[in-house]
Amino acid sequence: MNTLNRYITNQHAYIAKKKKQPLLGFTAPSGQQATWEDIAVTFTSNKGISINLLFNNDNQARANINSTFSDKDRLDEHTHHLLFAFALDVLKENISNKYKRDKVTVAKKFLIALSENVASSSLDEIQNTIDEMKSIQSLSAFFEWLKAHKMLSVSQFPNLTREYKGTKNKSGDDAIEAENSKLPDEKALLALGAIFYDAIPPYQDIKNKENTNSWVALIHPTTSQLDSYVCTMSALAMSSPNRAAAEQVLLTKQRVKAHNEVVNNNINTVYYLNWRGSKGYKDYQNHINAEMAESLDRALHYTALVTEPARVLARFYQNPTLSLKKVLGEFKPSAKNLDALKPNDSKPTNLIQLGFLLGFYDDSDGYARVTCDTKGAIDTTKRKDSPVFIKHITKLLPFDKLEIKSQCPYASLLVGAAVTKNQLSKYFNGQTEMTVAEFQNYYITINQQAMSGYNKAKTKRVDYEQALFTYTEKQLSTRQASHFLLVPIESLGDFFDKNIKKRQKRLRYHL
């Protein structure tokens, strides 16, 4: 059982403990004894002071104790009971009824907005939900309660301080200053702009945006794309306010779209992207700031090209019996690699030769180390006590045996990462010999979870091969990484959060 499940288990245990206690002083609007399933309840203290509590969802914005509720107004059962348990503890506190009601109400609003169990949510999801709430006064009481009863990990505890800079009750210079304080830091924008220009250069021929010759070296499958990823995410965030790490990573591969609208007899061009809908809602058209449309479209174009190899791998991992033509999809191997391999695109291929077509071995001699009994092996032994046999990747067959040794340049070349003794397990399942077919099956297995397409909270998903941000480890990781391993969608938010801060800090220092 994982750590998050332990906290959810503690929630259930605490609720069960509370349910054993009689609901003394609680009545339903009908005047009957209240139960844990009632949406509206009234609690009357020993001093005869009453307080009304509602455990409804947000279907009725102006609901009160006398409102008529139906099942469509219910919270999900666990959220309802968790909130009821919280209310029972709040009611015992020596504070005013207004403060008690405020604590329960703001906790309910938070849980509705989050729309999932708080213990199964990432800190990013929790923090973003809080940041979008109009008021979080008293919300700290709910989180302190969760922490006190071990119903939420300390690592998921959000920042609940908020600096209010609204323009309400401000005028003149004060109001202008308050509005300007909401704008991104000028130096941060300059830093991002400098990186953007280098990472995703403008088209050489502005009239022919399909001519991407100036990007050839930049979009090679073995080139780092961390800067371009951060730039594209930043461009998306600046083009349309949203929860970047939570929403943008679920976008499908696309370009900026436009349509014309007539406003006051003037024709206005509106730019938009197809955006993933919130939980339970359909996808929708999200408007894009017109000033950002051109730069964002270029970033999306560039990103679609550099992420195509990962989509190719995903199709292969999902069904290795597909014809090469279907696996490659929109990816075009170089003429040099096609000529060297001479594949039949109507038949399947093996993973290593697919990697060859994707360009993973372009900067090498293209040989893999094999056992001495492999048919067609070339003896390149230089020392009798250390025999070395190799075979060109284009000639490898499914049952040819790969020989794997730590610190061997052939092993490192094969997976695109330095292979030490400790990493034999990660890249070769701990084996020192394995057939091409076994190697392939191993990578199919370990990439299954990465292709799930779920976000970090595992509440929403996108079909991996249709996703915009599909990368290999080699493209995003700055340390040990393989071109055969896919980066899960759920990890993308962390890459962005960590690296946007690093780059802004680094470049701001030089401005």
C-alpha positions in Angstrom: 0.0 0.0 0.0 1.5 3.4 -0.9 1.8 6.4 1.4 -1.2 8.2 0.1 -3.4 5.3 0.6 -2.3 5.1 4.2 -3.7 8.6 4.8 -6.9 7.7 3.1 -7.2 4.7 5.3 -6.7 6.9 8.4 -9.6 9.1 7.1 -11.9 6.1 6.9 -10.8 5.0 10.4 -11.4 8.4 11.9 -14.9 8.7 10.3 -15.8 5.2 11.5 -14.7 6.2 15.1 -16.9 9.3 14.9 -19.9 7.3 13.6 -19.8 5.3 16.8 -20.8 8.4 18.7 -24.5 9.4 18.9 -25.4 12.6 17.1 -26.7 14.3 20.3 -28.2 17.7 19.6 -28.4 17.2 15.8 -31.7 17.5 14.0 -32.8 17.5 10.4 -35.0 20.3 9.0 -38.0 18.1 9.5 -37.3 18.1 13.3 -36.3 14.5 13.3 -33.0 13.1 14.6 -30.3 13.8 12.1 -28.2 11.1 10.5 -24.8 11.1 8.7 -26.6 11.1 5.4 -28.5 14.3 5.9 -27.4 17.2 3.6 -28.7 19.8 6.0 -28.5 19.6 9.8 -29.0 21.8 12.8 -26.9 21.5 16.0 -28.3 22.9 19.2 -26.0 23.2 22.2 -26.8 22.6 25.8 -27.3 26.3 26.2 -30.0 26.3 23.5 -27.8 28.0 20.8 -28.3 26.6 17.3 -26.1 26.5 14.2 -27.1 25.3 10.8 -24.7 23.3 8.7 -25.0 22.3 5.0 -23.1 19.4 3.4 -24.3 20.1 -0.2 -22.3 20.5 -3.4 -22.4 23.6 -5.5 -25.5 22.9 -7.5 -27.5 25.4 -5.4 -25.4 28.6 -4.9 -27.8 30.2 -2.5 -29.0 27.1 -0.5 -30.0 27.4 3.1 -31.3 25.2 5.8 -34.9 25.3 4.4 -33.8 24.5 0.8 -35.1 21.4 -0.9 -32.3 19.0 -1.6 -32.1 16.0 -3.9 -29.4 13.4 -4.7 -28.0 15.7 -7.3 -27.1 18.1 -4.5 -25.1 15.6 -2.6 -21.3 15.6 -2.2 -19.8 12.2 -2.8 -20.2 10.0 0.3 -16.6 10.1 1.6 -16.3 13.9 1.2 -19.6 14.3 3.0 -18.6 12.1 5.9 -15.1 13.6 6.1 -16.6 17.1 6.3 -19.2 15.9 8.9 -16.4 14.5 11.1 -14.5 17.8 10.8 -17.7 19.7 11.8 -18.1 17.5 14.9 -14.7 18.5 16.1 -15.2 22.2 15.2 -18.5 22.3 17.2 -16.6 21.4 20.3 -14.3 24.4 20.1 -14.8 27.5 22.3 -15.4 29.9 19.4 -18.3 31.8 18.0 -20.9 30.1 15.9 -20.0 32.3 13.0 -16.4 31.2 13.1 -17.5 27.5 13.4 -19.7 27.8 10.4 -16.9 29.6 8.4 -14.5 26.8 9.1 -16.8 24.1 7.8 -18.0 26.2 4.9 -14.5 27.1 3.6 -13.4 23.4 4.0 -16.4 22.4 1.9 -15.7 24.9 -0.8 -12.1 23.7 -1.0 -13.1 20.0 -1.3 -15.7 20.8 -3.9 -13.1 22.8 -6.0 -10.5 20.0 -5.6 -13.1 17.4 -6.6 -11.0 14.5 -5.3 -9.6 13.1 -2.1 -7.1 15.6 -0.7 -4.8 12.8 0.3 -4.5 11.5 -3.2 -3.9 14.9 -4.7 -0.5 16.4 -5.4 0.7 19.4 -3.5 0.5 21.2 -6.9 -3.1 20.4 -7.3 -3.9 21.4 -3.7 -2.0 24.6 -3.9 -3.5 25.6 -7.3 -7.0 24.9 -6.0 -6.4 27.1 -3.0 -4.8 29.9 -5.1 -8.0 30.0 -7.2 -10.3 30.4 -4.2 -11.7 33.8 -3.5 -11.3 33.5 0.2 -9.2 31.0 2.3 -9.8 32.6 5.7 -10.2 29.8 8.3 -9.0 27.1 5.8 -5.9 26.5 7.8 -8.1 24.9 10.5 -9.1 22.1 8.2 -5.5 21.3 7.2 -4.3 21.4 10.8 -7.1 19.0 11.6 -6.1 16.6 8.8 -2.5 16.8 9.9 -3.3 16.2 13.6 -5.1 13.0 12.8 -2.6 11.8 10.2 -5.1 12.1 7.3 -2.8 14.1 5.1 1.0 13.9 4.5 3.0 16.8 5.8 4.6 17.0 2.3 1.2 17.9 0.9 0.6 20.7 3.3 0.0 23.9 1.2 1.0 27.5 1.7 -2.1 29.2 3.3 -0.7 32.7 3.5 -2.1 35.2 1.1 -1.1 38.8 0.4 -4.2 40.7 -0.6 -3.5 43.3 -3.3 -7.0 43.8 -4.7 -8.2 47.2 -6.0 -11.3 47.2 -3.9 -11.5 50.3 -1.8 -8.5 51.7 -3.7 -8.4 54.6 -6.1 -6.0 56.6 -8.3 -2.3 55.6 -8.0 -3.0 53.0 -5.3 -5.4 51.1 -7.6 -2.9 51.3 -10.5 -0.1 50.0 -8.3 -2.3 47.2 -7.1 -3.1 46.1 -10.7 0.5 46.4 -11.8 1.6 44.2 -8.9 -0.3 41.3 -10.6 1.8 41.5 -13.7 4.8 39.2 -14.2 8.1 40.6 -13.1 9.7 42.4 -16.1 13.1 40.8 -15.6 11.5 37.4 -15.5 9.7 38.1 -18.8 13.0 39.3 -20.4 14.8 36.2 -19.2 12.1 33.9 -20.6 12.1 35.9 -23.9 15.9 35.4 -24.2 15.7 31.7 -23.6 12.7 31.4 -25.9 14.5 33.0 -28.8 17.5 30.7 -28.4 15.5 27.5 -27.7 12.8 28.0 -30.4 14.2 30.4 -33.0 11.9 32.3 -35.4 11.2 30.8 -38.8 13.8 31.7 -41.5 11.0 32.1 -44.0 8.0 33.7 -42.3 5.9 33.1 -45.4 6.5 29.4 -45.3 6.2 28.1 -41.7 6.6 24.5 -42.8 10.2 25.2 -43.7 11.9 24.2 -40.5 15.4 23.8 -41.9 16.7 26.2 -39.3 15.6 23.8 -36.5 17.2 20.6 -37.9 20.0 20.5 -35.3 17.7 21.7 -32.5 15.0 19.1 -33.0 17.2 16.0 -33.3 15.8 13.2 -31.0 19.0 13.1 -28.9 19.1 16.8 -28.2 17.9 18.2 -24.8 14.5 19.8 -25.0 14.2 21.0 -21.4 14.5 24.7 -22.3 12.0 24.4 -25.2 9.6 22.6 -22.9 9.8 25.3 -20.2 9.4 27.9 -22.9 6.3 26.3 -24.4 4.7 25.9 -21.0 5.5 29.5 -20.2 4.1 30.7 -23.5 0.9 28.8 -22.8 0.7 30.2 -19.3 1.1 33.8 -20.5 -1.3 33.3 -23.3 -4.2 32.2 -21.1 -4.4 32.2 -17.3 -4.6 28.7 -16.1 -3.1 26.1 -13.7 0.0 25.5 -15.8 1.4 22.3 -14.2 -2.1 20.8 -13.7 -3.9 21.7 -17.0 -1.4 22.3 -19.7 0.3 19.0 -19.5 -2.9 17.3 -20.6 -3.2 19.2 -23.9 -3.3 17.3 -27.1 -1.0 17.9 -30.0 -2.3 21.0 -31.9 -1.6 24.4 -33.3 -3.2 27.7 -32.5 -6.6 28.1 -34.2 -8.5 31.2 -35.2 -11.9 32.4 -36.2 -13.4 35.8 -36.9 -16.1 37.5 -34.8 -18.1 40.6 -35.6 -18.2 43.0 -32.7 -19.8 46.5 -33.2 -19.5 46.0 -37.0 -15.8 45.3 -36.7 -14.2 42.0 -37.5 -12.1 40.7 -34.7 -9.9 37.6 -35.0 -10.1 35.3 -32.0 -7.4 32.8 -31.3 -7.9 29.6 -29.3 -6.8 26.1 -28.4 -8.8 23.0 -27.6 -8.5 22.7 -23.8 -9.1 19.7 -21.6 -12.3 20.1 -19.7 -12.4 19.9 -15.9 -13.6 16.7 -14.2 -17.0 15.8 -15.6 -17.0 18.5 -18.3 -16.3 18.3 -22.0 -13.3 19.8 -23.7 -13.7 23.5 -24.7 -12.2 26.3 -26.8 -9.8 28.3 -24.6 -9.1 31.8 -25.9 -5.5 32.8 -26.4 -4.1 36.3 -26.0 -3.7 37.8 -29.5 -0.3 39.2 -28.8 1.0 35.8 -27.9 -0.7 33.9 -30.7 2.3 33.9 -33.2 5.0 33.0 -30.6 2.8 30.3 -29.1 2.0 28.8 -32.4 5.7 28.6 -33.2 6.3 26.9 -29.8 3.5 24.4 -30.4 4.9 23.6 -33.9 8.4 23.1 -32.6 7.1 21.0 -29.7 5.0 18.7 -31.9 8.2 18.0 -34.0 10.5 17.2 -31.0 7.9 15.0 -29.3 7.1 12.9 -32.3 9.7 10.2 -31.4 8.1 9.6 -28.1 4.7 9.2 -29.8 6.3 6.7 -32.2 7.7 4.7 -29.3 4.4 4.8 -27.5 2.6 3.3 -30.6 5.3 0.6 -30.7 5.1 -0.2 -27.0 1.3 -0.4 -27.2 1.4 -2.8 -30.2 4.8 -4.0 -31.5 3.1 -6.0 -34.2 2.0 -2.8 -36.0 3.5 -2.2 -39.4 6.5 0.2 -39.4 4.5 2.7 -41.5 1.8 2.9 -38.8 4.3 3.0 -36.0 6.2 5.9 -37.5 3.1 7.9 -38.3 4.2 11.5 -39.1 7.8 10.9 -38.2 10.1 11.0 -41.3 13.4 9.1 -40.8 16.5 10.5 -42.5 17.3 9.2 -46.0 20.6 8.0 -44.7 19.1 5.8 -42.1 16.4 4.5 -44.4 19.0 3.6 -47.0 21.2 1.8 -44.3 18.3 -0.2 -42.9 16.2 -0.7 -46.0 13.1 -1.6 -44.0 9.8 -3.0 -45.3 7.3 -0.4 -44.0 4.4 -2.8 -44.3 6.0 -5.2 -41.7 6.8 -4.8 -38.0 10.3 -3.9 -36.8 12.2 -4.4 -33.6 12.8 -1.8 -31.0 16.5 -1.3 -31.6 16.1 -0.8 -35.3 13.2 1.5 -34.6 15.6 3.5 -32.5 18.0 3.5 -35.4 15.3 5.1 -37.7 14.5 7.6 -35.0 18.1 8.8 -35.1 19.2 7.5 -31.7 22.5 6.2 -33.1 23.3 9.0 -35.6 26.4 10.1 -33.8 27.9 6.6 -33.6 29.2 3.7 -35.7 25.8 2.0 -35.1 27.1 -1.3 -33.7 25.8 -3.3 -30.7 27.8 -5.8 -28.7 26.6 -9.4 -29.0 27.6 -12.8 -27.8 30.2 -14.8 -29.8 27.7 -17.4 -30.9 25.5 -14.7 -32.6 25.2 -15.3 -36.3 27.0 -12.6 -38.3 29.0 -11.4 -35.2 32.2 -9.6 -36.0 35.2 -10.3 -33.7 36.9 -7.1 -32.6 38.8 -8.6 -29.7 41.9 -6.7 -28.8 42.7 -8.6 -25.6 42.4 -12.3 -25.3 41.0 -12.1 -21.8 38.3 -9.7 -22.9 36.6 -10.9 -26.1 34.4 -8.4 -27.9 31.9 -9.3 -30.7 29.7 -6.8 -32.4 27.0 -6.6 -35.0 25.5 -3.6 -36.8 22.2 -2.6 -35.5 20.6 -2.7 -39.0 21.5 -6.4 -39.1 20.1 -7.4 -35.6 17.5 -10.2 -35.5 15.0 -10.9 -32.7 16.9 -13.9 -31.3 20.4 -12.4 -31.6 21.9 -12.1 -28.1 23.1 -8.8 -26.8 26.1 -8.9 -24.4 25.8 -6.4 -21.6 28.7 -5.2 -19.4 28.9 -2.2 -17.1 31.1 0.6 -18.3 30.9 -0.8 -21.8 30.5 1.9 -24.5 28.3 -0.4 -26.6 25.8 -0.9 -23.7 25.8 2.9 -23.1 25.3 3.6 -26.8 22.4 1.1 -27.0 20.2 2.8 -24.3 21.6 6.3 -24.6 22.9 6.5 -21.1 26.1 5.6 -19.2 25.6 2.1 -17.9 27.3 1.5 -14.5 27.0 -1.7 -12.4 24.2 -0.1 -10.4 22.2 0.7 -13.5 22.3 -2.7 -15.1 19.0 -3.4 -13.3 17.3 -0.2 -14.7 18.3 -0.6 -18.3 18.8 -4.3 -18.8 16.7 -5.9 -16.1 19.9 -6.9 -14.3 20.9 -9.3 -17.1 24.3 -9.6 -18.7 22.8 -11.4 -21.8 19.5 -10.9 -23.4 18.0 -11.4 -26.9 16.8 -8.5 -28.9 13.3 -9.7 -28.3 13.8 -9.9 -24.5 15.3 -6.4 -24.5 12.3 -5.2 -26.4 9.7 -6.9 -24.2 11.5 -5.4 -21.1 11.1 -1.9 -22.4 7.5 -2.5 -23.4 6.7 -3.6 -19.8 8.5 -0.8 -18.0 6.9 1.9 -20.2 3.3 0.7 -19.7 2.7 2.9 -16.7 4.4 5.9 -18.3 1.9 5.7 -21.2 -1.2 5.8 -18.9 -1.5 9.5 -19.7 -2.7 10.4 -16.2 -1.9 13.7 -14.4 -0.1 13.7 -11.1 -3.3 13.3 -9.1 -4.4 10.5 -11.4 -7.8 12.1 -11.9 -7.6 13.2 -15.5 -5.8 11.7 -18.5 -5.0 12.2 -22.1 -4.2 9.5 -24.7 -0.4 9.4 -24.6 0.2 9.1 -28.3 -2.2 12.1 -28.9 -0.6 14.3 -26.1 1.3 17.4 -26.9 4.0 16.9 -24.3 5.5 13.5 -24.9 9.2 13.2 -24.3 11.8 10.6 -23.8 13.9 10.7 -20.7 16.9 11.7 -22.8 15.1 14.9 -23.9 14.1 16.2 -20.5 16.5 14.8 -17.9 19.7 16.6 -17.3 21.3 13.5 -15.7 21.1 9.8 -16.3 18.5 9.1 -18.9 17.6 6.8 -21.8 16.1 7.5 -25.2 13.9 4.3 -24.8 12.2 5.5 -21.6 9.1 7.7 -21.9 8.5 10.6 -19.4 5.1 10.1 -17.7 2.6 12.9 -18.1 2.3 13.0 -14.3 6.0 14.0 -14.1 5.8 17.0 -16.4 4.5 19.4 -13.8 7.6 18.8 -11.6 10.0 19.4 -14.5 8.3 22.7 -15.2 8.1 23.9 -11.6 11.8 23.1 -10.9 13.3 24.4 -14.1 11.2 27.6 -14.6 12.6 28.8 -11.2 16.2 27.8 -12.0 16.2 29.6 -15.4 14.6 32.8 -14.2 17.0 33.0 -11.3 20.0 32.2 -13.5 19.2 34.8 -16.2 17.9 37.4 -13.9 21.3 37.6 -12.3 22.9 38.6 -15.7 20.3 41.2 -16.7 
